[in-house]
Amino acid sequence: MNIKVPKRHSHVVFAFFMAGIMAVLMSAIIVAVSSGVNDGYLQRVIHAYTLAMPSAFVCVLFVRPIVVKLVSLVVATD
């Protein structure tokens, strides 16, 4: 079974994956810095991730158009 999201929704798929990856990385780093890597570390990271992922997803959806515009202003066209 090969089910794919239509191309017109690629910005939402991008936001989902970007938010998911960044949320897990930042959750792991922030938990390690704030409370150390010890007993319960993974549970604290998972808890932080469940809070961070939804907000990161919404933020990426709203910030993406701004970033696309900034990139077009800074990167030279050939």
mmCIF file of the N, C-alpha and C atoms, coordinates in Angstrom:
data_MODEL
# 
_entry.id   MODEL 
# 
loop_
_atom_site.group_PDB 
_atom_site.id 
_atom_site.type_symbol 
_atom_site.label_atom_id 
_atom_site.label_alt_id 
_atom_site.label_comp_id 
_atom_site.label_asym_id 
_atom_site.label_entity_id 
_atom_site.label_seq_id 
_atom_site.pdbx_PDB_ins_code 
_atom_site.Cartn_x 
_atom_site.Cartn_y 
_atom_site.Cartn_z 
_atom_site.occupancy 
_atom_site.B_iso_or_equiv 
_atom_site.pdbx_formal_charge 
_atom_site.auth_seq_id 
_atom_site.auth_comp_id 
_atom_site.auth_asym_id 
_atom_site.auth_atom_id 
_atom_site.pdbx_PDB_model_num 
ATOM 1   N N  . MET A 1 1  ? 0.853  -1.172 0.000   1.00 0.00 ? 1  MET A N  1 
ATOM 2   C CA . MET A 1 1  ? 0.000  0.000  0.000   1.00 0.00 ? 1  MET A CA 1 
ATOM 3   C C  . MET A 1 1  ? 0.901  1.238  0.000   1.00 0.00 ? 1  MET A C  1 
ATOM 4   N N  . ASN A 1 2  ? 0.713  2.087  -0.972  1.00 0.00 ? 2  ASN A N  1 
ATOM 5   C CA . ASN A 1 2  ? 1.543  3.279  -1.120  1.00 0.00 ? 2  ASN A CA 1 
ATOM 6   C C  . ASN A 1 2  ? 0.642  4.509  -1.101  1.00 0.00 ? 2  ASN A C  1 
ATOM 7   N N  . ILE A 1 3  ? 0.366  5.013  0.097   1.00 0.00 ? 3  ILE A N  1 
ATOM 8   C CA . ILE A 1 3  ? -0.488 6.184  0.250   1.00 0.00 ? 3  ILE A CA 1 
ATOM 9   C C  . ILE A 1 3  ? 0.397  7.393  0.478   1.00 0.00 ? 3  ILE A C  1 
ATOM 10  N N  . LYS A 1 4  ? 0.225  8.413  -0.343  1.00 0.00 ? 4  LYS A N  1 
ATOM 11  C CA . LYS A 1 4  ? 1.016  9.631  -0.210  1.00 0.00 ? 4  LYS A CA 1 
ATOM 12  C C  . LYS A 1 4  ? 0.104  10.842 -0.085  1.00 0.00 ? 4  LYS A C  1 
ATOM 13  N N  . VAL A 1 5  ? 0.620  11.854 0.579   1.00 0.00 ? 5  VAL A N  1 
ATOM 14  C CA . VAL A 1 5  ? -0.100 13.110 0.749   1.00 0.00 ? 5  VAL A CA 1 
ATOM 15  C C  . VAL A 1 5  ? 0.007  13.897 -0.565  1.00 0.00 ? 5  VAL A C  1 
ATOM 16  N N  . PRO A 1 6  ? -1.067 14.516 -1.012  1.00 0.00 ? 6  PRO A N  1 
ATOM 17  C CA . PRO A 1 6  ? -0.996 15.324 -2.232  1.00 0.00 ? 6  PRO A CA 1 
ATOM 18  C C  . PRO A 1 6  ? 0.044  16.449 -2.101  1.00 0.00 ? 6  PRO A C  1 
ATOM 19  N N  . LYS A 1 7  ? 0.686  16.771 -3.215  1.00 0.00 ? 7  LYS A N  1 
ATOM 20  C CA . LYS A 1 7  ? 1.763  17.762 -3.231  1.00 0.00 ? 7  LYS A CA 1 
ATOM 21  C C  . LYS A 1 7  ? 1.317  19.115 -2.686  1.00 0.00 ? 7  LYS A C  1 
ATOM 22  N N  . ARG A 1 8  ? 0.072  19.475 -2.873  1.00 0.00 ? 8  ARG A N  1 
ATOM 23  C CA . ARG A 1 8  ? -0.407 20.780 -2.396  1.00 0.00 ? 8  ARG A CA 1 
ATOM 24  C C  . ARG A 1 8  ? -0.346 20.907 -0.869  1.00 0.00 ? 8  ARG A C  1 
ATOM 25  N N  . HIS A 1 9  ? -0.205 19.787 -0.179  1.00 0.00 ? 9  HIS A N  1 
ATOM 26  C CA . HIS A 1 9  ? -0.103 19.797 1.287   1.00 0.00 ? 9  HIS A CA 1 
ATOM 27  C C  . HIS A 1 9  ? 1.334  19.596 1.774   1.00 0.00 ? 9  HIS A C  1 
ATOM 28  N N  . SER A 1 10 ? 2.290  19.728 0.879   1.00 0.00 ? 10 SER A N  1 
ATOM 29  C CA . SER A 1 10 ? 3.684  19.467 1.251   1.00 0.00 ? 10 SER A CA 1 
ATOM 30  C C  . SER A 1 10 ? 4.178  20.414 2.344   1.00 0.00 ? 10 SER A C  1 
ATOM 31  N N  . HIS A 1 11 ? 3.667  21.633 2.402   1.00 0.00 ? 11 HIS A N  1 
ATOM 32  C CA . HIS A 1 11 ? 4.094  22.562 3.452   1.00 0.00 ? 11 HIS A CA 1 
ATOM 33  C C  . HIS A 1 11 ? 3.673  22.068 4.839   1.00 0.00 ? 11 HIS A C  1 
ATOM 34  N N  . VAL A 1 12 ? 2.534  21.396 4.916   1.00 0.00 ? 12 VAL A N  1 
ATOM 35  C CA . VAL A 1 12 ? 2.073  20.852 6.198   1.00 0.00 ? 12 VAL A CA 1 
ATOM 36  C C  . VAL A 1 12 ? 2.919  19.642 6.593   1.00 0.00 ? 12 VAL A C  1 
ATOM 37  N N  . VAL A 1 13 ? 3.249  18.794 5.625   1.00 0.00 ? 13 VAL A N  1 
ATOM 38  C CA . VAL A 1 13 ? 4.100  17.633 5.897   1.00 0.00 ? 13 VAL A CA 1 
ATOM 39  C C  . VAL A 1 13 ? 5.489  18.105 6.330   1.00 0.00 ? 13 VAL A C  1 
ATOM 40  N N  . PHE A 1 14 ? 6.021  19.107 5.633   1.00 0.00 ? 14 PHE A N  1 
ATOM 41  C CA . PHE A 1 14 ? 7.312  19.679 6.016   1.00 0.00 ? 14 PHE A CA 1 
ATOM 42  C C  . PHE A 1 14 ? 7.261  20.192 7.452   1.00 0.00 ? 14 PHE A C  1 
ATOM 43  N N  . ALA A 1 15 ? 6.233  20.944 7.792   1.00 0.00 ? 15 ALA A N  1 
ATOM 44  C CA . ALA A 1 15 ? 6.094  21.498 9.140   1.00 0.00 ? 15 ALA A CA 1 
ATOM 45  C C  . ALA A 1 15 ? 6.001  20.387 10.184  1.00 0.00 ? 15 ALA A C  1 
ATOM 46  N N  . PHE A 1 16 ? 5.275  19.322 9.869   1.00 0.00 ? 16 PHE A N  1 
ATOM 47  C CA . PHE A 1 16 ? 5.127  18.207 10.804  1.00 0.00 ? 16 PHE A CA 1 
ATOM 48  C C  . PHE A 1 16 ? 6.475  17.556 11.101  1.00 0.00 ? 16 PHE A C  1 
ATOM 49  N N  . PHE A 1 17 ? 7.222  17.225 10.055  1.00 0.00 ? 17 PHE A N  1 
ATOM 50  C CA . PHE A 1 17 ? 8.514  16.569 10.255  1.00 0.00 ? 17 PHE A CA 1 
ATOM 51  C C  . PHE A 1 17 ? 9.535  17.506 10.893  1.00 0.00 ? 17 PHE A C  1 
ATOM 52  N N  . MET A 1 18 ? 9.579  18.743 10.453  1.00 0.00 ? 18 MET A N  1 
ATOM 53  C CA . MET A 1 18 ? 10.523 19.708 11.035  1.00 0.00 ? 18 MET A CA 1 
ATOM 54  C C  . MET A 1 18 ? 10.222 19.919 12.519  1.00 0.00 ? 18 MET A C  1 
ATOM 55  N N  . ALA A 1 19 ? 8.965  20.110 12.835  1.00 0.00 ? 19 ALA A N  1 
ATOM 56  C CA . ALA A 1 19 ? 8.568  20.315 14.232  1.00 0.00 ? 19 ALA A CA 1 
ATOM 57  C C  . ALA A 1 19 ? 8.872  19.085 15.076  1.00 0.00 ? 19 ALA A C  1 
ATOM 58  N N  . GLY A 1 20 ? 8.574  17.917 14.552  1.00 0.00 ? 20 GLY A N  1 
ATOM 59  C CA . GLY A 1 20 ? 8.825  16.687 15.299  1.00 0.00 ? 20 GLY A CA 1 
ATOM 60  C C  . GLY A 1 20 ? 10.289 16.471 15.606  1.00 0.00 ? 20 GLY A C  1 
ATOM 61  N N  . ILE A 1 21 ? 11.132 16.660 14.612  1.00 0.00 ? 21 ILE A N  1 
ATOM 62  C CA . ILE A 1 21 ? 12.571 16.467 14.801  1.00 0.00 ? 21 ILE A CA 1 
ATOM 63  C C  . ILE A 1 21 ? 13.146 17.524 15.737  1.00 0.00 ? 21 ILE A C  1 
ATOM 64  N N  . MET A 1 22 ? 12.802 18.780 15.511  1.00 0.00 ? 22 MET A N  1 
ATOM 65  C CA . MET A 1 22 ? 13.337 19.852 16.365  1.00 0.00 ? 22 MET A CA 1 
ATOM 66  C C  . MET A 1 22 ? 12.808 19.740 17.795  1.00 0.00 ? 22 MET A C  1 
ATOM 67  N N  . ALA A 1 23 ? 11.552 19.364 17.959  1.00 0.00 ? 23 ALA A N  1 
ATOM 68  C CA . ALA A 1 23 ? 10.980 19.248 19.302  1.00 0.00 ? 23 ALA A CA 1 
ATOM 69  C C  . ALA A 1 23 ? 11.672 18.147 20.099  1.00 0.00 ? 23 ALA A C  1 
ATOM 70  N N  . VAL A 1 24 ? 11.944 17.006 19.467  1.00 0.00 ? 24 VAL A N  1 
ATOM 71  C CA . VAL A 1 24 ? 12.604 15.927 20.205  1.00 0.00 ? 24 VAL A CA 1 
ATOM 72  C C  . VAL A 1 24 ? 14.054 16.293 20.524  1.00 0.00 ? 24 VAL A C  1 
ATOM 73  N N  . LEU A 1 25 ? 14.756 16.921 19.590  1.00 0.00 ? 25 LEU A N  1 
ATOM 74  C CA . LEU A 1 25 ? 16.141 17.323 19.854  1.00 0.00 ? 25 LEU A CA 1 
ATOM 75  C C  . LEU A 1 25 ? 16.218 18.370 20.960  1.00 0.00 ? 25 LEU A C  1 
ATOM 76  N N  . MET A 1 26 ? 15.389 19.392 20.863  1.00 0.00 ? 26 MET A N  1 
ATOM 77  C CA . MET A 1 26 ? 15.417 20.449 21.871  1.00 0.00 ? 26 MET A CA 1 
ATOM 78  C C  . MET A 1 26 ? 14.931 19.942 23.228  1.00 0.00 ? 26 MET A C  1 
ATOM 79  N N  . SER A 1 27 ? 13.938 19.082 23.243  1.00 0.00 ? 27 SER A N  1 
ATOM 80  C CA . SER A 1 27 ? 13.470 18.514 24.508  1.00 0.00 ? 27 SER A CA 1 
ATOM 81  C C  . SER A 1 27 ? 14.589 17.731 25.182  1.00 0.00 ? 27 SER A C  1 
ATOM 82  N N  . ALA A 1 28 ? 15.290 16.910 24.412  1.00 0.00 ? 28 ALA A N  1 
ATOM 83  C CA . ALA A 1 28 ? 16.385 16.111 24.975  1.00 0.00 ? 28 ALA A CA 1 
ATOM 84  C C  . ALA A 1 28 ? 17.499 16.997 25.518  1.00 0.00 ? 28 ALA A C  1 
ATOM 85  N N  . ILE A 1 29 ? 17.857 18.033 24.784  1.00 0.00 ? 29 ILE A N  1 
ATOM 86  C CA . ILE A 1 29 ? 18.934 18.930 25.216  1.00 0.00 ? 29 ILE A CA 1 
ATOM 87  C C  . ILE A 1 29 ? 18.523 19.728 26.445  1.00 0.00 ? 29 ILE A C  1 
ATOM 88  N N  . ILE A 1 30 ? 17.338 20.309 26.418  1.00 0.00 ? 30 ILE A N  1 
ATOM 89  C CA . ILE A 1 30 ? 16.895 21.155 27.535  1.00 0.00 ? 30 ILE A CA 1 
ATOM 90  C C  . ILE A 1 30 ? 16.713 20.335 28.808  1.00 0.00 ? 30 ILE A C  1 
ATOM 91  N N  . VAL A 1 31 ? 16.155 19.134 28.695  1.00 0.00 ? 31 VAL A N  1 
ATOM 92  C CA . VAL A 1 31 ? 16.004 18.280 29.877  1.00 0.00 ? 31 VAL A CA 1 
ATOM 93  C C  . VAL A 1 31 ? 17.371 17.891 30.423  1.00 0.00 ? 31 VAL A C  1 
ATOM 94  N N  . ALA A 1 32 ? 18.318 17.558 29.545  1.00 0.00 ? 32 ALA A N  1 
ATOM 95  C CA . ALA A 1 32 ? 19.663 17.185 29.997  1.00 0.00 ? 32 ALA A CA 1 
ATOM 96  C C  . ALA A 1 32 ? 20.339 18.335 30.724  1.00 0.00 ? 32 ALA A C  1 
ATOM 97  N N  . VAL A 1 33 ? 20.215 19.539 30.187  1.00 0.00 ? 33 VAL A N  1 
ATOM 98  C CA . VAL A 1 33 ? 20.859 20.700 30.808  1.00 0.00 ? 33 VAL A CA 1 
ATOM 99  C C  . VAL A 1 33 ? 20.170 21.077 32.122  1.00 0.00 ? 33 VAL A C  1 
ATOM 100 N N  . SER A 1 34 ? 18.850 21.028 32.134  1.00 0.00 ? 34 SER A N  1 
ATOM 101 C CA . SER A 1 34 ? 18.136 21.503 33.318  1.00 0.00 ? 34 SER A CA 1 
ATOM 102 C C  . SER A 1 34 ? 18.119 20.505 34.473  1.00 0.00 ? 34 SER A C  1 
ATOM 103 N N  . SER A 1 35 ? 18.036 19.209 34.162  1.00 0.00 ? 35 SER A N  1 
ATOM 104 C CA . SER A 1 35 ? 17.930 18.247 35.265  1.00 0.00 ? 35 SER A CA 1 
ATOM 105 C C  . SER A 1 35 ? 18.904 17.087 35.172  1.00 0.00 ? 35 SER A C  1 
ATOM 106 N N  . GLY A 1 36 ? 19.740 17.089 34.166  1.00 0.00 ? 36 GLY A N  1 
ATOM 107 C CA . GLY A 1 36 ? 20.755 16.049 34.047  1.00 0.00 ? 36 GLY A CA 1 
ATOM 108 C C  . GLY A 1 36 ? 20.235 14.782 33.385  1.00 0.00 ? 36 GLY A C  1 
ATOM 109 N N  . VAL A 1 37 ? 21.194 13.959 32.986  1.00 0.00 ? 37 VAL A N  1 
ATOM 110 C CA . VAL A 1 37 ? 20.874 12.673 32.372  1.00 0.00 ? 37 VAL A CA 1 
ATOM 111 C C  . VAL A 1 37 ? 21.016 11.624 33.469  1.00 0.00 ? 37 VAL A C  1 
ATOM 112 N N  . ASN A 1 38 ? 19.906 11.298 34.101  1.00 0.00 ? 38 ASN A N  1 
ATOM 113 C CA . ASN A 1 38 ? 19.902 10.341 35.198  1.00 0.00 ? 38 ASN A CA 1 
ATOM 114 C C  . ASN A 1 38 ? 18.610 9.546  35.154  1.00 0.00 ? 38 ASN A C  1 
ATOM 115 N N  . ASP A 1 39 ? 18.264 8.905  36.250  1.00 0.00 ? 39 ASP A N  1 
ATOM 116 C CA . ASP A 1 39 ? 17.019 8.132  36.287  1.00 0.00 ? 39 ASP A CA 1 
ATOM 117 C C  . ASP A 1 39 ? 15.835 9.010  35.911  1.00 0.00 ? 39 ASP A C  1 
ATOM 118 N N  . GLY A 1 40 ? 15.011 8.487  35.033  1.00 0.00 ? 40 GLY A N  1 
ATOM 119 C CA . GLY A 1 40 ? 13.819 9.218  34.619  1.00 0.00 ? 40 GLY A CA 1 
ATOM 120 C C  . GLY A 1 40 ? 14.041 10.186 33.477  1.00 0.00 ? 40 GLY A C  1 
ATOM 121 N N  . TYR A 1 41 ? 15.273 10.220 32.939  1.00 0.00 ? 41 TYR A N  1 
ATOM 122 C CA . TYR A 1 41 ? 15.582 11.160 31.851  1.00 0.00 ? 41 TYR A CA 1 
ATOM 123 C C  . TYR A 1 41 ? 14.645 10.960 30.657  1.00 0.00 ? 41 TYR A C  1 
ATOM 124 N N  . LEU A 1 42 ? 14.526 9.725  30.196  1.00 0.00 ? 42 LEU A N  1 
ATOM 125 C CA . LEU A 1 42 ? 13.699 9.462  29.018  1.00 0.00 ? 42 LEU A CA 1 
ATOM 126 C C  . LEU A 1 42 ? 12.245 9.855  29.259  1.00 0.00 ? 42 LEU A C  1 
ATOM 127 N N  . GLN A 1 43 ? 11.722 9.578  30.425  1.00 0.00 ? 43 GLN A N  1 
ATOM 128 C CA . GLN A 1 43 ? 10.336 9.946  30.736  1.00 0.00 ? 43 GLN A CA 1 
ATOM 129 C C  . GLN A 1 43 ? 10.173 11.464 30.728  1.00 0.00 ? 43 GLN A C  1 
ATOM 130 N N  . ARG A 1 44 ? 11.154 12.193 31.251  1.00 0.00 ? 44 ARG A N  1 
ATOM 131 C CA . ARG A 1 44 ? 11.086 13.661 31.251  1.00 0.00 ? 44 ARG A CA 1 
ATOM 132 C C  . ARG A 1 44 ? 11.177 14.211 29.826  1.00 0.00 ? 44 ARG A C  1 
ATOM 133 N N  . VAL A 1 45 ? 12.004 13.593 28.989  1.00 0.00 ? 45 VAL A N  1 
ATOM 134 C CA . VAL A 1 45 ? 12.104 14.018 27.585  1.00 0.00 ? 45 VAL A CA 1 
ATOM 135 C C  . VAL A 1 45 ? 10.778 13.783 26.872  1.00 0.00 ? 45 VAL A C  1 
ATOM 136 N N  . ILE A 1 46 ? 10.181 12.629 27.083  1.00 0.00 ? 46 ILE A N  1 
ATOM 137 C CA . ILE A 1 46 ? 8.890  12.326 26.445  1.00 0.00 ? 46 ILE A CA 1 
ATOM 138 C C  . ILE A 1 46 ? 7.819  13.321 26.899  1.00 0.00 ? 46 ILE A C  1 
ATOM 139 N N  . HIS A 1 47 ? 7.796  13.635 28.182  1.00 0.00 ? 47 HIS A N  1 
ATOM 140 C CA . HIS A 1 47 ? 6.827  14.614 28.687  1.00 0.00 ? 47 HIS A CA 1 
ATOM 141 C C  . HIS A 1 47 ? 7.065  15.986 28.045  1.00 0.00 ? 47 HIS A C  1 
ATOM 142 N N  . ALA A 1 48 ? 8.327  16.413 27.987  1.00 0.00 ? 48 ALA A N  1 
ATOM 143 C CA . ALA A 1 48 ? 8.651  17.703 27.368  1.00 0.00 ? 48 ALA A CA 1 
ATOM 144 C C  . ALA A 1 48 ? 8.270  17.695 25.887  1.00 0.00 ? 48 ALA A C  1 
ATOM 145 N N  . TYR A 1 49 ? 8.507  16.569 25.217  1.00 0.00 ? 49 TYR A N  1 
ATOM 146 C CA . TYR A 1 49 ? 8.187  16.457 23.794  1.00 0.00 ? 49 TYR A CA 1 
ATOM 147 C C  . TYR A 1 49 ? 6.682  16.577 23.553  1.00 0.00 ? 49 TYR A C  1 
ATOM 148 N N  . THR A 1 50 ? 5.890  15.956 24.410  1.00 0.00 ? 50 THR A N  1 
ATOM 149 C CA . THR A 1 50 ? 4.437  16.032 24.226  1.00 0.00 ? 50 THR A CA 1 
ATOM 150 C C  . THR A 1 50 ? 3.922  17.458 24.392  1.00 0.00 ? 50 THR A C  1 
ATOM 151 N N  . LEU A 1 51 ? 4.633  18.261 25.130  1.00 0.00 ? 51 LEU A N  1 
ATOM 152 C CA . LEU A 1 51 ? 4.274  19.680 25.248  1.00 0.00 ? 51 LEU A CA 1 
ATOM 153 C C  . LEU A 1 51 ? 4.832  20.496 24.085  1.00 0.00 ? 51 LEU A C  1 
ATOM 154 N N  . ALA A 1 52 ? 6.041  20.161 23.640  1.00 0.00 ? 52 ALA A N  1 
ATOM 155 C CA . ALA A 1 52 ? 6.735  20.966 22.630  1.00 0.00 ? 52 ALA A CA 1 
ATOM 156 C C  . ALA A 1 52 ? 6.240  20.710 21.208  1.00 0.00 ? 52 ALA A C  1 
ATOM 157 N N  . MET A 1 53 ? 5.904  19.476 20.871  1.00 0.00 ? 53 MET A N  1 
ATOM 158 C CA . MET A 1 53 ? 5.562  19.141 19.484  1.00 0.00 ? 53 MET A CA 1 
ATOM 159 C C  . MET A 1 53 ? 4.372  19.922 18.942  1.00 0.00 ? 53 MET A C  1 
ATOM 160 N N  . PRO A 1 54 ? 3.246  19.972 19.624  1.00 0.00 ? 54 PRO A N  1 
ATOM 161 C CA . PRO A 1 54 ? 2.118  20.723 19.048  1.00 0.00 ? 54 PRO A CA 1 
ATOM 162 C C  . PRO A 1 54 ? 2.419  22.206 18.839  1.00 0.00 ? 54 PRO A C  1 
ATOM 163 N N  . SER A 1 55 ? 3.089  22.819 19.802  1.00 0.00 ? 55 SER A N  1 
ATOM 164 C CA . SER A 1 55 ? 3.400  24.244 19.637  1.00 0.00 ? 55 SER A CA 1 
ATOM 165 C C  . SER A 1 55 ? 4.446  24.446 18.552  1.00 0.00 ? 55 SER A C  1 
ATOM 166 N N  . ALA A 1 56 ? 5.412  23.549 18.454  1.00 0.00 ? 56 ALA A N  1 
ATOM 167 C CA . ALA A 1 56 ? 6.419  23.658 17.398  1.00 0.00 ? 56 ALA A CA 1 
ATOM 168 C C  . ALA A 1 56 ? 5.774  23.507 16.018  1.00 0.00 ? 56 ALA A C  1 
ATOM 169 N N  . PHE A 1 57 ? 4.825  22.601 15.897  1.00 0.00 ? 57 PHE A N  1 
ATOM 170 C CA . PHE A 1 57 ? 4.135  22.389 14.622  1.00 0.00 ? 57 PHE A CA 1 
ATOM 171 C C  . PHE A 1 57 ? 3.403  23.647 14.180  1.00 0.00 ? 57 PHE A C  1 
ATOM 172 N N  . VAL A 1 58 ? 2.652  24.243 15.077  1.00 0.00 ? 58 VAL A N  1 
ATOM 173 C CA . VAL A 1 58 ? 1.922  25.473 14.754  1.00 0.00 ? 58 VAL A CA 1 
ATOM 174 C C  . VAL A 1 58 ? 2.902  26.602 14.414  1.00 0.00 ? 58 VAL A C  1 
ATOM 175 N N  . CYS A 1 59 ? 3.965  26.717 15.194  1.00 0.00 ? 59 CYS A N  1 
ATOM 176 C CA . CYS A 1 59 ? 4.953  27.775 14.947  1.00 0.00 ? 59 CYS A CA 1 
ATOM 177 C C  . CYS A 1 59 ? 5.608  27.619 13.579  1.00 0.00 ? 59 CYS A C  1 
ATOM 178 N N  . VAL A 1 60 ? 5.991  26.388 13.217  1.00 0.00 ? 60 VAL A N  1 
ATOM 179 C CA . VAL A 1 60 ? 6.622  26.166 11.913  1.00 0.00 ? 60 VAL A CA 1 
ATOM 180 C C  . VAL A 1 60 ? 5.652  26.510 10.797  1.00 0.00 ? 60 VAL A C  1 
ATOM 181 N N  . LEU A 1 61 ? 4.375  26.164 10.954  1.00 0.00 ? 61 LEU A N  1 
ATOM 182 C CA . LEU A 1 61 ? 3.389  26.511 9.923   1.00 0.00 ? 61 LEU A CA 1 
ATOM 183 C C  . LEU A 1 61 ? 3.317  28.021 9.704   1.00 0.00 ? 61 LEU A C  1 
ATOM 184 N N  . PHE A 1 62 ? 3.359  28.783 10.787  1.00 0.00 ? 62 PHE A N  1 
ATOM 185 C CA . PHE A 1 62 ? 3.245  30.236 10.668  1.00 0.00 ? 62 PHE A CA 1 
ATOM 186 C C  . PHE A 1 62 ? 4.553  30.912 10.274  1.00 0.00 ? 62 PHE A C  1 
ATOM 187 N N  . VAL A 1 63 ? 5.673  30.356 10.698  1.00 0.00 ? 63 VAL A N  1 
ATOM 188 C CA . VAL A 1 63 ? 6.968  30.991 10.446  1.00 0.00 ? 63 VAL A CA 1 
ATOM 189 C C  . VAL A 1 63 ? 7.520  30.653 9.063   1.00 0.00 ? 63 VAL A C  1 
ATOM 190 N N  . ARG A 1 64 ? 7.135  29.513 8.496   1.00 0.00 ? 64 ARG A N  1 
ATOM 191 C CA . ARG A 1 64 ? 7.673  29.077 7.209   1.00 0.00 ? 64 ARG A CA 1 
ATOM 192 C C  . ARG A 1 64 ? 7.586  30.144 6.114   1.00 0.00 ? 64 ARG A C  1 
ATOM 193 N N  . PRO A 1 65 ? 6.448  30.807 5.912   1.00 0.00 ? 65 PRO A N  1 
ATOM 194 C CA . PRO A 1 65 ? 6.392  31.824 4.854   1.00 0.00 ? 65 PRO A CA 1 
ATOM 195 C C  . PRO A 1 65 ? 7.380  32.980 5.094   1.00 0.00 ? 65 PRO A C  1 
ATOM 196 N N  . ILE A 1 66 ? 7.589  33.346 6.329   1.00 0.00 ? 66 ILE A N  1 
ATOM 197 C CA . ILE A 1 66 ? 8.549  34.404 6.651   1.00 0.00 ? 66 ILE A CA 1 
ATOM 198 C C  . ILE A 1 66 ? 9.962  33.951 6.309   1.00 0.00 ? 66 ILE A C  1 
ATOM 199 N N  . VAL A 1 67 ? 10.287 32.706 6.657   1.00 0.00 ? 67 VAL A N  1 
ATOM 200 C CA . VAL A 1 67 ? 11.625 32.173 6.366   1.00 0.00 ? 67 VAL A CA 1 
ATOM 201 C C  . VAL A 1 67 ? 11.848 32.069 4.864   1.00 0.00 ? 67 VAL A C  1 
ATOM 202 N N  . VAL A 1 68 ? 10.838 31.620 4.124   1.00 0.00 ? 68 VAL A N  1 
ATOM 203 C CA . VAL A 1 68 ? 10.954 31.538 2.663   1.00 0.00 ? 68 VAL A CA 1 
ATOM 204 C C  . VAL A 1 68 ? 11.249 32.917 2.080   1.00 0.00 ? 68 VAL A C  1 
ATOM 205 N N  . LYS A 1 69 ? 10.571 33.942 2.570   1.00 0.00 ? 69 LYS A N  1 
ATOM 206 C CA . LYS A 1 69 ? 10.799 35.314 2.090   1.00 0.00 ? 69 LYS A CA 1 
ATOM 207 C C  . LYS A 1 69 ? 12.209 35.788 2.445   1.00 0.00 ? 69 LYS A C  1 
ATOM 208 N N  . LEU A 1 70 ? 12.642 35.542 3.681   1.00 0.00 ? 70 LEU A N  1 
ATOM 209 C CA . LEU A 1 70 ? 13.990 35.947 4.097   1.00 0.00 ? 70 LEU A CA 1 
ATOM 210 C C  . LEU A 1 70 ? 15.057 35.254 3.264   1.00 0.00 ? 70 LEU A C  1 
ATOM 211 N N  . VAL A 1 71 ? 14.866 33.982 2.986   1.00 0.00 ? 71 VAL A N  1 
ATOM 212 C CA . VAL A 1 71 ? 15.832 33.244 2.161   1.00 0.00 ? 71 VAL A CA 1 
ATOM 213 C C  . VAL A 1 71 ? 15.887 33.841 0.761   1.00 0.00 ? 71 VAL A C  1 
ATOM 214 N N  . SER A 1 72 ? 14.736 34.191 0.204   1.00 0.00 ? 72 SER A N  1 
ATOM 215 C CA . SER A 1 72 ? 14.736 34.774 -1.140  1.00 0.00 ? 72 SER A CA 1 
ATOM 216 C C  . SER A 1 72 ? 15.416 36.123 -1.175  1.00 0.00 ? 72 SER A C  1 
ATOM 217 N N  . LEU A 1 73 ? 15.410 36.849 -0.055  1.00 0.00 ? 73 LEU A N  1 
ATOM 218 C CA . LEU A 1 73 ? 16.093 38.141 0.007   1.00 0.00 ? 73 LEU A CA 1 
ATOM 219 C C  . LEU A 1 73 ? 17.602 38.002 0.140   1.00 0.00 ? 73 LEU A C  1 
ATOM 220 N N  . VAL A 1 74 ? 18.061 36.887 0.686   1.00 0.00 ? 74 VAL A N  1 
ATOM 221 C CA . VAL A 1 74 ? 19.481 36.713 0.998   1.00 0.00 ? 74 VAL A CA 1 
ATOM 222 C C  . VAL A 1 74 ? 20.214 35.868 -0.035  1.00 0.00 ? 74 VAL A C  1 
ATOM 223 N N  . VAL A 1 75 ? 19.531 34.901 -0.647  1.00 0.00 ? 75 VAL A N  1 
ATOM 224 C CA . VAL A 1 75 ? 20.190 33.978 -1.579  1.00 0.00 ? 75 VAL A CA 1 
ATOM 225 C C  . VAL A 1 75 ? 20.099 34.537 -2.982  1.00 0.00 ? 75 VAL A C  1 
ATOM 226 N N  . ALA A 1 76 ? 21.232 34.527 -3.673  1.00 0.00 ? 76 ALA A N  1 
ATOM 227 C CA . ALA A 1 76 ? 21.299 35.031 -5.049  1.00 0.00 ? 76 ALA A CA 1 
ATOM 228 C C  . ALA A 1 76 ? 20.601 34.078 -6.000  1.00 0.00 ? 76 ALA A C  1 
ATOM 229 N N  . THR A 1 77 ? 19.919 34.627 -6.988  1.00 0.00 ? 77 THR A N  1 
ATOM 230 C CA . THR A 1 77 ? 19.317 33.807 -8.030  1.00 0.00 ? 77 THR A CA 1 
ATOM 231 C C  . THR A 1 77 ? 20.285 33.724 -9.192  1.00 0.00 ? 77 THR A C  1 
ATOM 232 N N  . ASP A 1 78 ? 20.336 32.567 -9.812  1.00 0.00 ? 78 ASP A N  1 
ATOM 233 C CA . ASP A 1 78 ? 21.268 32.376 -10.940 1.00 0.00 ? 78 ASP A CA 1 
ATOM 234 C C  . ASP A 1 78 ? 20.659 32.766 -12.251 1.00 0.00 ? 78 ASP A C  1 
# 
